[in-house]
Amino acid sequence: MRLLAILSLLAAAPVAAAHAQSSNLAAHQAAYALTLDSSKDGDVSAVTGEMGYEVTDACDGWAVRQRLQMKVTNHEGTDVDMVSDYLTWESKDGTKLRFHMKQMTDSNVTEQVEGDATLKPDGSGGVIHYTEPSVKTTELPPGTLFPMAHTAAIIAGAEAGKRFITLPLFDGTGADGAQSTSIVVVNWNKEPSAAPYAPLAELPSGRVRVAFFPRNKDAISPDYEVGMRYWSNGVADALNMDFGDFVVNGKLKSFTMPPPHC
């Protein structure tokens, strides 16, 4: 899931700047239908499944749940069922994160990550406290952003006319600390354009592609890569998820936005 390294034209934003933008993100519930786009070696013949994504405005923070259920069929007709459940709470000032992720393959737990993390308000770094898969403490590099702040920074960069962005990210999906992300803004339309749901039709949007790299100088290929259409409130559609051996499309099939309550 990665792209080749790109020269950054936008320095990693301090947490305070990302926080200023995260207030523009929207609480919502979305469901995506998953289908196979392509298989690089022909071993995967079909993919079916669904991804549910829910963002709740908890007033002092964002509560997020992402649940993915995917059946992968190989060329011999054998099915592999994959399920992941990912939950986070992120403070709106961008300095605190609680995270829990469990991944299962054919009913067997293959990975579980849990803990909490904090960032210094000046953007000079932070620390992760893992409780799963083992108890340990890991440092976070300067400029690191948590997931909602990371989304806000991408959208802010796109709206400012940036084409290439690099940002350190910690999202709680792995036990190895922060990742490096390289973002390409393919286009950004400041004027509203056609959208599948009325609340989105009034907003600017554009296509971006994000590649996730391990944080070491030797990494030339991404671990994972995802493209999407982002609206200015953080809602995404037309997902294209590159897992290395195969690529999966995710199409928005249901969407609701609750009224603001905070």
Residue pairs with C-beta under 8 A, 6 or more apart in sequence:
1 211
1 212
1 222
1 223
1 224
1 225
1 226
1 241
1 242
1 243
1 244
2 211
2 212
2 213
2 219
2 221
2 222
2 223
2 224
2 225
3 182
3 184
3 209
3 211
3 222
3 225
4 211
4 220
4 221
4 222
5 182
5 213
5 219
5 220
6 164
6 166
6 182
6 184
6 211
7 164
8 164
8 165
8 166
8 182
9 162
9 163
9 164
9 165
10 157
10 162
10 164
10 165
10 166
10 167
11 143
12 123
12 142
12 143
12 144
12 145
12 166
12 167
12 168
13 123
13 143
13 145
13 153
13 156
13 167
14 122
14 123
14 143
15 93
15 94
15 95
15 119
15 120
15 121
15 122
15 123
15 145
15 149
16 93
16 94
16 121
16 122
16 123
17 153
17 156
18 94
18 145
18 149
18 150
18 152
18 153
18 156
19 92
19 93
19 94
19 149
19 152
21 149
21 152
21 153
21 155
21 156
22 62
22 92
22 94
22 148
22 149
22 151
22 152
23 92
24 152
24 155
24 232
24 233
24 234
25 55
25 62
25 148
25 151
25 152
25 233
25 234
26 55
26 233
26 234
26 235
26 257
27 55
27 56
27 57
27 62
27 257
27 258
27 260
28 54
28 55
28 233
28 235
28 255
28 256
28 257
28 258
29 52
29 53
29 54
29 55
29 254
29 255
29 256
29 257
29 258
30 52
30 53
30 54
30 235
30 236
30 252
30 254
30 255
31 50
31 51
31 52
31 53
31 252
31 253
31 254
31 255
32 50
32 51
32 52
32 53
32 237
32 239
32 250
32 251
32 252
32 253
33 50
33 250
33 251
33 253
34 47
34 48
34 49
34 50
34 51
34 68
34 70
34 248
34 249
34 250
35 47
35 48
35 248
35 249
35 251
36 44
36 45
36 46
36 47
36 246
36 247
36 248
36 249
37 240
37 246
37 247
37 248
37 249
38 246
38 247
39 45
39 245
39 246
39 247
40 244
40 245
40 246
40 247
41 245
42 75
43 74
43 75
43 245
43 246
44 72
44 73
44 74
44 75
44 245
44 246
45 73
45 74
45 75
45 77
46 71
46 72
46 73
47 70
47 71
47 72
47 73
47 246
47 248
48 70
48 71
49 68
49 69
49 70
49 71
49 82
50 68
50 69
51 66
51 67
51 68
51 69
51 70
51 239
51 250
52 65
52 66
52 67
52 68
53 64
53 65
53 66
54 64
54 65
54 66
55 62
55 63
55 64
55 148
55 234
56 62
56 63
56 64
57 258
57 260
57 261
57 262
58 89
59 261
59 262
60 91
60 92
61 89
61 90
61 91
61 92
61 96
62 88
62 89
62 90
62 92
62 148
63 87
63 88
63 89
64 86
64 87
64 88
64 89
64 90
64 147
64 148
65 85
65 86
65 87
66 84
66 85
66 86
66 87
67 83
67 84
67 85
67 86
68 82
68 83
68 84
68 86
69 81
69 82
69 83
70 81
70 82
70 83
70 248
71 79
71 80
71 81
71 82
72 79
72 80
72 82
72 246
73 79
73 80
74 80
80 105
80 106
81 105
81 106
81 107
82 103
82 104
82 105
83 103
83 104
83 105
84 101
84 102
84 103
84 104
85 100
85 101
85 102
86 99
86 100
86 101
86 172
86 173
87 99
87 100
87 101
88 97
88 98
88 99
88 100
88 146
88 147
88 171
88 172
89 96
89 97
89 98
90 96
90 97
90 146
90 147
90 148
90 149
91 97
93 121
94 119
94 145
94 146
94 148
94 149
95 118
95 119
95 120
95 121
95 126
96 116
96 117
96 118
96 119
97 116
97 117
97 118
97 146
97 147
97 170
97 172
98 115
98 116
99 113
99 114
99 115
99 116
99 117
99 171
99 172
99 173
100 113
100 114
100 172
101 111
101 112
101 113
101 114
101 172
101 173
102 109
102 111
102 112
103 109
103 110
103 111
103 112
104 110
111 133
112 132
112 133
113 130
113 132
113 133
113 172
113 173
113 174
113 175
114 130
114 131
114 132
115 128
115 129
115 130
115 131
115 132
115 172
116 128
116 129
117 126
117 127
117 128
117 129
117 140
117 146
117 170
117 172
118 126
118 127
119 125
119 126
119 140
119 144
119 146
120 126
123 142
123 143
124 142
125 139
125 140
125 141
125 142
125 144
126 139
126 140
126 144
127 137
127 138
127 139
127 140
128 137
128 138
128 139
128 140
128 170
128 177
129 137
130 136
130 137
130 138
130 175
133 175
134 175
138 177
139 177
140 168
140 170
140 177
140 178
141 168
141 178
141 215
142 168
143 167
143 168
144 168
144 169
144 170
144 178
145 153
145 167
145 168
145 169
145 170
146 169
146 170
146 171
147 169
147 171
147 172
148 234
150 167
150 169
150 171
150 181
151 230
151 234
152 234
153 165
153 167
154 165
154 167
154 183
154 185
154 208
154 210
154 230
155 230
155 232
155 234
157 165
157 183
157 185
158 185
158 188
158 206
158 208
158 230
159 188
159 190
159 204
159 232
161 188
162 185
163 184
163 185
164 182
164 183
164 184
164 185
165 182
165 183
165 185
166 180
166 181
166 182
166 183
167 180
167 181
167 183
168 178
168 179
168 180
168 181
168 215
169 178
169 179
169 180
169 181
169 212
170 177
170 178
170 179
171 179
176 214
177 215
178 215
179 212
179 213
179 214
179 215
179 223
180 212
180 213
180 214
180 215
180 219
181 210
181 211
181 212
181 213
182 210
182 211
182 213
182 222
183 208
183 209
183 210
183 211
184 208
184 209
185 206
185 207
185 208
186 206
186 207
186 208
186 209
186 227
187 206
187 207
188 204
188 205
188 206
189 204
189 205
189 206
190 204
191 204
192 201
192 202
192 203
192 204
192 205
193 201
193 205
194 201
195 201
195 203
195 205
195 231
196 237
196 252
196 255
197 252
197 255
199 257
200 231
200 233
200 235
200 255
203 231
203 232
203 233
204 231
204 232
205 229
205 230
205 231
205 232
206 229
206 230
207 227
207 228
207 229
207 230
207 238
208 227
208 228
208 230
209 225
209 226
209 227
209 228
210 225
210 226
210 227
210 228
211 222
211 224
211 225
212 222
212 223
212 224
212 225
213 219
213 221
213 222
213 223
214 223
223 244
224 241
224 242
224 243
224 244
225 241
225 242
226 239
226 240
226 241
226 242
227 238
227 239
227 240
228 236
228 237
228 238
228 239
228 240
229 236
229 237
229 238
230 236
235 255
236 252
237 251
237 252
238 249
238 250
238 251
238 252
239 248
239 249
239 250
239 251
240 247
240 248
240 249
240 250
241 247
241 248
241 249
241 250
